[in-house]
Amino acid sequence: MIRTLHHAALLFLLITVCLFKSCYTAYAQDSVSKGKDFKRERNRSFALFSDSASATQAEYMLHLETVFQKMDSIQNESILSPEILLYGQQLNESDSIIQFVNQSLLKYNQTLNIRNIEMLKILLEDVQTDLQKFNKSFKTTYNTLSALKNEIRDMRQDTLLRQMFRDSTTRKKFLPQLQDLRTSRRYTDSMLTARLSIINGFKSRTSAASILSSKLINKLNKQLSSASQKVFAQELHYLWEKPERGEEKEESVSSVFTEEQKALNFYYSNSTENRFINWTIGLLFLFWIIRNVRILKRLNKLDTLNQYNVTDITRQPIASAFAVIFSIAPLFDLHAPAAYVQLVQFLSVIALTFLYRRQWAAPIFYSWLAIILLFFLFGFTSHILVPVFWQRCVMLLLNLSAIAVALYLRKKLPGSIQLRRFIRAVLIIEICLHVLAILCNITGRISLSQLLGSTGILAVMQVLSLSMLVKILLEAVVMQIHTSRIRQGIEHPFQADRVVTSLRKPLLWLVVMIWFIVFTTNLNIYDSIFNGTADFLSAPRSLGSISFTFGNITLFFFIIWLAHFLQRYISYLLGDTGDDEGEEGLAQRSKLVMTRLILLALGYLIAIAASGIPVDKITIVLGALGVGIGLGLQNIVNNFVSGVILIFDRPLKVGDSVEIGDHSGRVKEIGLRSSTLITSDGADVIIPNGDMLSQHITNWTHSNSYKRIELKLDIETMEPKDKITSILKEVIKSADHVLKKREPVVLLENTKENAYSMDVYFWCEDYYKADQTKSEVRYLIYQELKLNGIRVNG
């Protein structure tokens, strides 16, 4: 029984499990079916809001076109500019300069003098300036390329493009375009990567070069400091002492020449701009003198220059131009190596030899040749690092020879040479320098002795070169004045001595400045003087609430002086020397009045702008001037304003014949404060412009130069009046300078028995020849009436 119950329970449990399993399977199948339907419906719902559902084929094409255009734009913008490529090439030059300086400090440390150290420092400072410019440009280009690369990266996130790649149907339709787009993107991305790599290379090289150049500049500063301290130190034993063993030995100068040659090559390749400006000035000067010579030759007036002693620029224009170029060359090469300075001086010597050969007598010219020989010998001995005994003796003989030549030249210096007094002073300086060089040589200060000896001989050569420069410039100005006058039809001579005297003083200041700059540069003290002066002038000062610098004040007055100098001498370019009394010379000056006013106005405006004076401070100054005008400057301002009115209103012009109050004469000059009349007696009457406008002005030549002339004649004759009148008119018309288009007038004033009193009126065509014409007509009337048996009185 129990077994039977047990079997029945197991059967019931088995049937229950089977029923549960079948029910679960059916439910599971139904759930899976419903899940699939739900996912399908969800995807269908999402598809309704996706880009692919809303984009049409035309929109796909438009989007692809936009992407291609953007890709082309990125490719074009990623091209490295010519400026970047040029900077890359210049970076190679900068690296070469830095390596040259580095090698010079390593190999030729003992042979570098102060001048060469300063030259190397200037080269490095220029390199650092270029490197800063390069780095700024490279950084800007790197940022631009990085932004373009980010734009390429952003294209990968474009949802529409991603949908086109995922959707097989759409991808199949635009497969060629998508393939081209992928190729273009890969090419652009690789191109940007390559160019970013180039820019990164440039930036790395620039940073490395900046670091190395800074280190080298620090080394050079230390060497300059030590060299300046050791310049007066004793380097060798006294000349009369026996050298210690190993102290005195001959050293080859080949290393010095090698270093000088490298320095010369690098400086020559990196100073093109300075030489271009220098040679441009020389070529313009050559064009100027050749043009004037050709004009005078064409007019057959070249021989007329002989009266003004203009010889050099007409006979040797090319040598004169080279003399100008090499005389001012040191101003453009203040930090040039010694070899470059000697090369320029050698070329200057060649030009000066051609010019002095025809001017100086044989003994003086031989002195010049001796100076040239000493110049070469001093240049060679300056390269000896440690001279032995016999070399020091040779250096002594050279200094003694230079002293002898200087004494002889100072005694025999021609009286006609320009800057004679200045040359004599420089010769004394040269003698002192050579004496000091001898003392330094004897006491063992060899470097200082070499420096003083070479500076002394260069000082004389420079001053003789500047003397020729002054002579050439004065001849050029005189020839310009003469050429302008010849072109205007003015052939009578002018006072050339007056022109030369007025120009010699400003030229003297110019050449003294050039000589001083070159002299201090050769002594290696120019930088110290310049830096000290610059620091003094640029240091800020304060006066109450006003801040200023002495440099701004100096610049302000210099520009004003330059404006006054130009307005004073601009007339020479037009041939006006201020001593002409003819109508041609005076009429030319009327064109200069406006030019002078413009030059002065521009000069004052530029001076105010360059001085850096604030506008509010100018307003304060103008207010103070207003008070001053109200108190006591009325006449000055009145004359100035009247001068401006005369210039613009032009009631009279230069060359007019006028009567102003009690004065009469021709207008010689109209200035800003006063004007000048030339009376018939030759006196210059200076009248303030305010007085001129406040009085009645009678201008005889305002609209024309005609003048009516009156003659009173007492004629004794039996001939009828008509015949006498006819004779008088014919005689008057036959005279020179009588205005033919206006008929002479003969009026009968009184009659007596066998006599007439007549007034004769006629016109002279030239006011300035009225008296001459009146005298001539009177004489012709007397001769003609005498031939007709008629007696005339008056």
ZAMARGU-4260 file (C-alpha; in steps of 0.2 Angstrom, whole numbers, plus 5000, padded with zeros to 4 digits):
<rodrens>
0) 5000/5000/5000 | 5013/5012/5005 | 5023/5008/4989 | 5008/5011/4979 | 5006/5028/4986
5) 5024/5032/4984 | 5023/5028/4965 | 5007/5039/4963 | 5016/5054/4971 | 5030/5053/4959
10) 5019/5052/4944 | 5009/5067/4950 | 5025/5077/4952 | 5032/5072/4935 | 5016/5078/4927
15) 5016/5095/4936 | 5034/5098/4931 | 5030/5094/4912 | 5015/5106/4913 | 5025/5120/4921
20) 5039/5118/4908 | 5027/5118/4893 | 5019/5134/4900 | 5036/5143/4903 | 5042/5139/4885
25) 5026/5146/4877 | 5028/5162/4888 | 5046/5164/4884 | 5043/5162/4865 | 5029/5175/4866
30) 5040/5187/4876 | 5054/5186/4863 | 5042/5189/4849 | 5036/5204/4858 | 5054/5210/4862
35) 5059/5209/4844 | 5043/5219/4839 | 5047/5232/4852 | 5065/5235/4846 | 5059/5235/4828
40) 5047/5249/4832 | 5059/5259/4843 | 5072/5259/4829 | 5059/5264/4817 | 5054/5278/4828
45) 5072/5284/4830 | 5074/5283/4811 | 5061/5296/4809 | 5071/5309/4819 | 5089/5305/4812
50) 5099/5315/4799 | 5097/5301/4786 | 5079/5302/4788 | 5078/5321/4785 | 5093/5323/4772
55) 5090/5321/4754 | 5102/5317/4740 | 5104/5335/4736 | 5108/5340/4754 | 5121/5326/4754
60) 5129/5333/4738 | 5128/5351/4745 | 5137/5345/4762 | 5150/5336/4752 | 5154/5351/4742
65) 5155/5362/4757 | 5167/5349/4765 | 5178/5348/4749 | 5179/5367/4749 | 5184/5368/4767
70) 5198/5355/4763 | 5204/5365/4749 | 5204/5380/4760 | 5214/5371/4773 | 5227/5365/4761
75) 5229/5383/4754 | 5231/5391/4771 | 5243/5378/4777 | 5256/5383/4763 | 5271/5390/4771
80) 5273/5409/4766 | 5288/5415/4757 | 5292/5425/4772 | 5294/5409/4783 | 5304/5401/4770
85) 5316/5416/4769 | 5317/5417/4788 | 5322/5398/4787 | 5336/5403/4775 | 5341/5418/4786
90) 5341/5406/4801 | 5355/5397/4793 | 5365/5413/4791 | 5362/5417/4809 | 5368/5400/4814
95) 5384/5403/4804 | 5387/5419/4812 | 5385/5412/4830 | 5396/5397/4825 | 5409/5410/4818
100) 5409/5420/4834 | 5410/5404/4844 | 5425/5398/4834 | 5433/5415/4835 | 5432/5415/4854
105) 5439/5397/4855 | 5453/5398/4842 | 5458/5416/4842 | 5455/5422/4859 | 5472/5429/4861
110) 5472/5439/4845 | 5456/5448/4847 | 5457/5466/4850 | 5444/5478/4857 | 5438/5483/4840
115) 5435/5465/4834 | 5427/5460/4850 | 5415/5475/4848 | 5412/5470/4830 | 5408/5452/4836
120) 5396/5459/4849 | 5387/5469/4836 | 5385/5454/4825 | 5377/5444/4839 | 5366/5458/4844
125) 5360/5459/4826 | 5357/5441/4826 | 5347/5441/4842 | 5336/5455/4835 | 5333/5443/4819
130) 5330/5428/4830 | 5316/5437/4840 | 5308/5442/4824 | 5310/5424/4817 | 5303/5417/4834
135) 5288/5428/4833 | 5284/5423/4815 | 5287/5405/4818 | 5275/5405/4833 | 5261/5413/4824
140) 5263/5401/4809 | 5263/5386/4822 | 5247/5392/4830 | 5239/5394/4813 | 5244/5376/4807
145) 5238/5369/4824 | 5221/5377/4822 | 5220/5370/4804 | 5224/5352/4811 | 5210/5354/4824
150) 5198/5358/4810 | 5203/5342/4801 | 5201/5332/4817 | 5183/5340/4820 | 5178/5333/4803
155) 5178/5316/4810 | 5164/5321/4821 | 5153/5326/4807 | 5137/5316/4810 | 5131/5318/4792
160) 5147/5311/4785 | 5147/5297/4798 | 5129/5292/4793 | 5134/5292/4775 | 5148/5280/4778
165) 5137/5268/4789 | 5122/5268/4778 | 5126/5255/4764 | 5114/5263/4752 | 5120/5280/4754
170) 5138/5275/4754 | 5135/5266/4738 | 5128/5281/4729 | 5142/5293/4735 | 5156/5280/4735
175) 5168/5290/4723 | 5165/5306/4732 | 5168/5298/4749 | 5184/5290/4743 | 5191/5306/4736
180) 5186/5315/4753 | 5195/5301/4763 | 5211/5303/4751 | 5210/5322/4753 | 5209/5321/4771
185) 5223/5309/4773 | 5234/5320/4762 | 5230/5336/4771 | 5233/5329/4788 | 5250/5322/4783
190) 5254/5339/4774 | 5250/5348/4790 | 5260/5336/4801 | 5275/5338/4789 | 5274/5357/4790
195) 5271/5357/4808 | 5287/5347/4810 | 5296/5360/4799 | 5290/5374/4810 | 5294/5365/4826
200) 5312/5362/4819 | 5313/5381/4815 | 5307/5385/4833 | 5320/5373/4841 | 5334/5380/4831
205) 5329/5398/4835 | 5328/5394/4854 | 5345/5385/4853 | 5353/5400/4844 | 5346/5412/4856
210) 5353/5403/4871 | 5370/5401/4863 | 5371/5419/4857 | 5366/5425/4874 | 5380/5415/4882
215) 5392/5422/4869 | 5387/5440/4872 | 5391/5437/4890 | 5408/5431/4886 | 5411/5446/4875
220) 5406/5458/4888 | 5418/5450/4900 | 5432/5451/4887 | 5428/5469/4884 | 5429/5473/4902
225) 5445/5464/4905 | 5453/5471/4889 | 5448/5489/4894 | 5457/5486/4911 | 5472/5478/4903
230) 5475/5491/4889 | 5487/5502/4900 | 5495/5487/4908 | 5513/5483/4904 | 5514/5468/4892
235) 5533/5466/4889 | 5549/5472/4897 | 5556/5489/4895 | 5565/5491/4878 | 5582/5493/4886
240) 5580/5478/4897 | 5585/5460/4892 | 5570/5449/4890 | 5568/5434/4901 | 5570/5417/4893
245) 5555/5412/4884 | 5547/5429/4885 | 5552/5436/4868 | 5549/5425/4853 | 5543/5428/4835
250) 5525/5423/4832 | 5517/5421/4815 | 5504/5433/4810 | 5495/5421/4800 | 5482/5417/4813
255) 5478/5436/4815 | 5476/5437/4796 | 5465/5422/4796 | 5454/5429/4809 | 5453/5446/4801
260) 5449/5438/4784 | 5434/5428/4792 | 5428/5444/4801 | 5429/5454/4785 | 5419/5440/4775
265) 5406/5439/4788 | 5404/5458/4790 | 5404/5461/4771 | 5390/5448/4769 | 5380/5456/4783
270) 5381/5474/4780 | 5374/5475/4762 | 5361/5488/4768 | 5374/5501/4774 | 5384/5499/4758
275) 5369/5501/4748 | 5364/5518/4756 | 5382/5524/4755 | 5384/5519/4736 | 5367/5526/4732
280) 5372/5543/4739 | 5388/5543/4729 | 5379/5538/4713 | 5366/5551/4715 | 5381/5564/4717
285) 5389/5558/4702 | 5373/5559/4692 | 5371/5577/4698 | 5387/5583/4693 | 5387/5574/4676
290) 5370/5581/4672 | 5376/5599/4676 | 5392/5596/4665 | 5381/5590/4651 | 5369/5605/4652
295) 5384/5617/4651 | 5392/5608/4637 | 5376/5608/4627 | 5375/5627/4630 | 5393/5629/4626
300) 5396/5637/4643 | 5407/5624/4651 | 5422/5636/4650 | 5413/5649/4660 | 5416/5638/4676
305) 5435/5642/4676 | 5431/5659/4683 | 5425/5651/4699 | 5439/5639/4700 | 5428/5623/4698
310) 5441/5610/4691 | 5440/5593/4701 | 5422/5588/4697 | 5423/5593/4679 | 5440/5585/4675
315) 5438/5570/4686 | 5420/5567/4691 | 5422/5548/4694 | 5436/5551/4706 | 5427/5565/4715
320) 5412/5553/4717 | 5423/5539/4724 | 5430/5552/4736 | 5413/5557/4742 | 5408/5538/4744
325) 5424/5533/4754 | 5425/5549/4764 | 5407/5546/4772 | 5409/5527/4772 | 5415/5527/4791
330) 5398/5534/4796 | 5390/5518/4789 | 5403/5506/4796 | 5406/5512/4814 | 5408/5494/4820
335) 5417/5486/4806 | 5433/5475/4808 | 5450/5483/4806 | 5453/5474/4789 | 5437/5482/4782
340) 5442/5499/4788 | 5459/5498/4780 | 5451/5492/4764 | 5440/5507/4763 | 5454/5518/4767
345) 5464/5510/4754 | 5451/5513/4741 | 5449/5531/4747 | 5468/5533/4745 | 5467/5529/4727
350) 5454/5541/4723 | 5462/5555/4733 | 5479/5552/4724 | 5471/5555/4707 | 5464/5571/4714
355) 5479/5578/4723 | 5491/5573/4709 | 5486/5589/4699 | 5483/5601/4714 | 5499/5599/4724
360) 5517/5603/4720 | 5529/5588/4719 | 5536/5590/4737 | 5519/5591/4745 | 5513/5576/4734
365) 5528/5566/4739 | 5523/5569/4757 | 5506/5562/4753 | 5514/5546/4746 | 5524/5545/4762
370) 5508/5545/4772 | 5501/5531/4761 | 5517/5521/4764 | 5516/5523/4783 | 5498/5519/4782
375) 5502/5502/4775 | 5517/5499/4787 | 5507/5503/4802 | 5493/5492/4796 | 5505/5477/4795
380) 5513/5480/4812 | 5497/5481/4821 | 5495/5462/4817 | 5511/5458/4827 | 5505/5450/4843
385) 5521/5449/4853 | 5535/5459/4844 | 5553/5455/4846 | 5567/5468/4849 | 5570/5472/4831
390) 5551/5473/4827 | 5549/5485/4842 | 5564/5496/4835 | 5555/5496/4817 | 5539/5502/4826
395) 5549/5516/4834 | 5556/5521/4817 | 5539/5521/4810 | 5533/5533/4823 | 5548/5544/4821
400) 5545/5545/4802 | 5527/5549/4805 | 5532/5564/4816 | 5544/5570/4803 | 5531/5569/4789
405) 5518/5578/4800 | 5530/5592/4804 | 5535/5594/4786 | 5517/5594/4779 | 5512/5606/4793
410) 5525/5618/4787 | 5522/5616/4768 | 5503/5614/4768 | 5496/5624/4753 | 5487/5640/4758
415) 5472/5636/4746 | 5468/5619/4754 | 5451/5618/4762 | 5451/5617/4781 | 5469/5622/4782
420) 5468/5627/4801 | 5459/5611/4805 | 5472/5601/4796 | 5486/5609/4805 | 5477/5605/4822
425) 5475/5587/4817 | 5493/5586/4813 | 5498/5592/4830 | 5486/5578/4837 | 5495/5566/4826
430) 5512/5571/4832 | 5506/5569/4850 | 5499/5552/4847 | 5515/5546/4839 | 5525/5553/4854
435) 5514/5543/4866 | 5516/5528/4855 | 5534/5529/4856 | 5533/5530/4875 | 5521/5515/4876
440) 5533/5505/4865 | 5548/5509/4876 | 5538/5505/4892 | 5532/5488/4885 | 5514/5493/4882
445) 5514/5486/4864 | 5495/5485/4861 | 5492/5503/4866 | 5507/5509/4856 | 5500/5500/4840
450) 5483/5508/4843 | 5490/5525/4845 | 5502/5524/4830 | 5489/5518/4818 | 5476/5530/4825
455) 5488/5545/4822 | 5491/5540/4804 | 5473/5537/4800 | 5468/5553/4808 | 5478/5563/4795
460) 5472/5553/4781 | 5454/5555/4786 | 5456/5574/4788 | 5464/5576/4771 | 5450/5565/4764
465) 5437/5577/4772 | 5446/5592/4766 | 5444/5585/4748 | 5426/5581/4752 | 5422/5600/4757
470) 5431/5606/4741 | 5421/5594/4730 | 5404/5599/4738 | 5408/5617/4737 | 5412/5615/4718
475) 5396/5605/4716 | 5386/5619/4724 | 5394/5633/4714 | 5392/5623/4698 | 5373/5620/4702
480) 5371/5639/4705 | 5380/5643/4688 | 5370/5630/4678 | 5353/5636/4685 | 5358/5654/4681
485) 5363/5649/4663 | 5347/5640/4660 | 5337/5655/4666 | 5347/5666/4654 | 5358/5675/4667
490) 5375/5675/4661 | 5384/5689/4671 | 5395/5682/4685 | 5389/5680/4703 | 5399/5682/4719
495) 5405/5664/4722 | 5416/5669/4737 | 5401/5674/4746 | 5392/5658/4743 | 5408/5648/4748
500) 5410/5658/4764 | 5392/5655/4769 | 5393/5637/4766 | 5410/5633/4774 | 5405/5635/4792
505) 5391/5622/4792 | 5402/5610/4782 | 5416/5613/4794 | 5404/5607/4808 | 5399/5592/4798
510) 5417/5586/4794 | 5423/5589/4812 | 5409/5578/4818 | 5413/5564/4805 | 5432/5566/4810
515) 5428/5565/4828 | 5417/5549/4826 | 5431/5540/4816 | 5444/5546/4827 | 5436/5539/4843
520) 5431/5523/4834 | 5449/5520/4830 | 5454/5523/4848 | 5440/5511/4853 | 5431/5523/4864
525) 5417/5528/4853 | 5405/5516/4860 | 5408/5522/4878 | 5406/5540/4873 | 5390/5536/4863
530) 5383/5526/4877 | 5387/5539/4890 | 5380/5553/4879 | 5364/5543/4875 | 5361/5539/4893
535) 5363/5557/4898 | 5351/5563/4884 | 5338/5549/4887 | 5337/5550/4906 | 5320/5557/4911
540) 5320/5574/4919 | 5306/5583/4928 | 5302/5602/4930 | 5287/5603/4942 | 5274/5592/4933
545) 5282/5593/4916 | 5293/5577/4911 | 5306/5579/4898 | 5323/5573/4892 | 5338/5583/4885
550) 5337/5572/4870 | 5320/5578/4865 | 5325/5596/4868 | 5341/5594/4858 | 5331/5585/4844
555) 5318/5599/4844 | 5331/5613/4842 | 5341/5603/4829 | 5326/5601/4818 | 5322/5619/4819
560) 5340/5624/4815 | 5339/5612/4800 | 5323/5620/4794 | 5330/5637/4795 | 5346/5631/4786
565) 5337/5623/4772 | 5325/5638/4769 | 5341/5649/4769 | 5351/5639/4756 | 5337/5632/4746
570) 5339/5647/4734 | 5356/5641/4729 | 5348/5626/4720 | 5338/5638/4709 | 5353/5649/4705
575) 5349/5663/4717 | 5363/5670/4727 | 5355/5686/4733 | 5366/5698/4725 | 5357/5700/4708
580) 5350/5717/4704 | 5343/5712/4687 | 5325/5708/4684 | 5329/5690/4680 | 5337/5687/4697
585) 5324/5696/4707 | 5309/5688/4698 | 5316/5670/4703 | 5315/5674/4721 | 5296/5676/4721
590) 5296/5657/4719 | 5306/5654/4734 | 5295/5664/4747 | 5282/5650/4747 | 5295/5637/4748
595) 5303/5644/4763 | 5287/5647/4772 | 5282/5628/4769 | 5299/5622/4775 | 5298/5632/4791
600) 5280/5627/4794 | 5285/5608/4791 | 5301/5610/4801 | 5292/5617/4817 | 5278/5604/4815
605) 5291/5590/4814 | 5301/5597/4828 | 5285/5597/4839 | 5281/5579/4835 | 5298/5573/4837
610) 5301/5581/4853 | 5287/5571/4861 | 5279/5586/4870 | 5261/5582/4875 | 5247/5592/4867
615) 5241/5598/4884 | 5258/5605/4887 | 5258/5614/4870 | 5242/5622/4875 | 5249/5629/4891
620) 5264/5636/4881 | 5252/5643/4868 | 5242/5651/4882 | 5258/5659/4889 | 5263/5665/4872
625) 5245/5673/4871 | 5249/5683/4887 | 5266/5688/4880 | 5258/5693/4864 | 5245/5704/4873
630) 5259/5712/4884 | 5273/5716/4871 | 5274/5705/4856 | 5260/5713/4846 | 5273/5721/4833
635) 5282/5704/4830 | 5266/5695/4827 | 5259/5709/4817 | 5274/5709/4806 | 5273/5690/4804
640) 5255/5689/4800 | 5258/5704/4787 | 5272/5694/4779 | 5260/5679/4777 | 5247/5691/4769
645) 5260/5698/4757 | 5265/5680/4752 | 5247/5674/4749 | 5238/5690/4744 | 5253/5696/4733
650) 5250/5715/4732 | 5268/5716/4727 | 5281/5703/4722 | 5300/5701/4722 | 5306/5712/4707
655) 5292/5725/4707 | 5296/5743/4707 | 5286/5751/4721 | 5284/5767/4731 | 5280/5764/4750
660) 5279/5780/4760 | 5295/5790/4758 | 5304/5775/4750 | 5305/5769/4732 | 5314/5756/4724
665) 5313/5738/4719 | 5308/5723/4730 | 5323/5713/4734 | 5316/5701/4746 | 5299/5697/4755
670) 5303/5689/4772 | 5291/5683/4786 | 5296/5698/4797 | 5302/5711/4785 | 5305/5715/4767
675) 5319/5723/4758 | 5319/5737/4744 | 5334/5742/4733 | 5334/5760/4730 | 5341/5769/4715
680) 5356/5773/4725 | 5360/5755/4728 | 5355/5756/4747 | 5345/5741/4755 | 5330/5748/4764
685) 5322/5735/4777 | 5304/5739/4780 | 5294/5729/4793 | 5279/5720/4784 | 5267/5728/4796
690) 5272/5745/4790 | 5271/5740/4772 | 5253/5735/4774 | 5248/5750/4784 | 5254/5762/4771
695) 5248/5766/4753 | 5258/5756/4740 | 5262/5762/4723 | 5266/5747/4712 | 5273/5752/4695
700) 5275/5734/4689 | 5260/5725/4697 | 5251/5720/4681 | 5265/5725/4668 | 5281/5733/4667
705) 5276/5748/4656 | 5280/5766/4661 | 5274/5782/4653 | 5287/5795/4649 | 5285/5814/4648
710) 5296/5826/4638 | 5294/5845/4637 | 5301/5853/4622 | 5303/5872/4616 | 5305/5872/4597
715) 5310/5887/4587 | 5304/5885/4569 | 5293/5892/4555 | 5287/5874/4550 | 5269/5870/4553
720) 5263/5861/4569 | 5258/5845/4560 | 5275/5843/4552 | 5283/5845/4569 | 5271/5832/4577
725) 5274/5819/4563 | 5293/5821/4565 | 5292/5819/4583 | 5281/5803/4582 | 5292/5795/4569
730) 5308/5798/4580 | 5300/5791/4595 | 5294/5775/4587 | 5311/5772/4580 | 5319/5772/4597
735) 5323/5756/4607 | 5312/5750/4621 | 5298/5761/4616 | 5281/5752/4617 | 5275/5752/4598
740) 5257/5747/4601 | 5254/5763/4610 | 5254/5779/4599 | 5265/5793/4606 | 5255/5809/4610
745) 5261/5826/4606 | 5252/5841/4614 | 5254/5859/4610 | 5255/5868/4627 | 5260/5886/4621
750) 5264/5896/4605 | 5274/5911/4602 | 5281/5919/4587 | 5291/5907/4577 | 5291/5895/4593
755) 5281/5881/4600 | 5280/5873/4618 | 5276/5855/4617 | 5272/5841/4629 | 5277/5824/4622
760) 5271/5807/4630 | 5276/5790/4625 | 5277/5772/4634 | 5292/5763/4638 | 5290/5744/4638
765) 5302/5741/4652 | 5300/5751/4668 | 5318/5748/4673 | 5325/5755/4657 | 5314/5771/4657
770) 5327/5783/4661 | 5339/5776/4648 | 5325/5776/4635 | 5320/5794/4639 | 5338/5800/4637
775) 5339/5791/4620 | 5323/5798/4613 | 5328/5816/4619 | 5345/5814/4609 | 5336/5807/4593
780) 5324/5821/4593 | 5338/5833/4594 | 5348/5825/4580 | 5332/5824/4569 | 5326/5842/4571
785) 5344/5848/4569 | 5345/5839/4552 | 5329/5848/4547 | 5335/5865/4552 | 5325/5866/4568
790) 5331/5872/4584 | 5325/5864/4600 | 5327/5868/4618 | 5322/5857/4633
</rodrens>
